[in-house]
Amino acid sequence: MVRAYWAQQFAAGHPLVRLEGLGSDGLAGAVAVTVRLGVRDASGERWARETVEHVYRFGRVI
């Protein structure tokens, strides 16, 4: 289901993701990743361009 969703999204647009920054966000075990996103349609017209931050927390898996 998830694979089908992303396949449909990539067929409609062409994403570009660039890493802008990587570091700790101050929370225990968390990593903050800043990326610049860009999306163009099949004809090359720009749909979106923005910078976003993702925060990942890694814990112990038992």
Secondary structure, DSSP 8 states (H G I E B T S, - for coil): -HHHHHHHHHHHEEEEEEEEEEEE-SSTTEEEEEEEEEEEETTS-EEEEEEEEEEEE-----
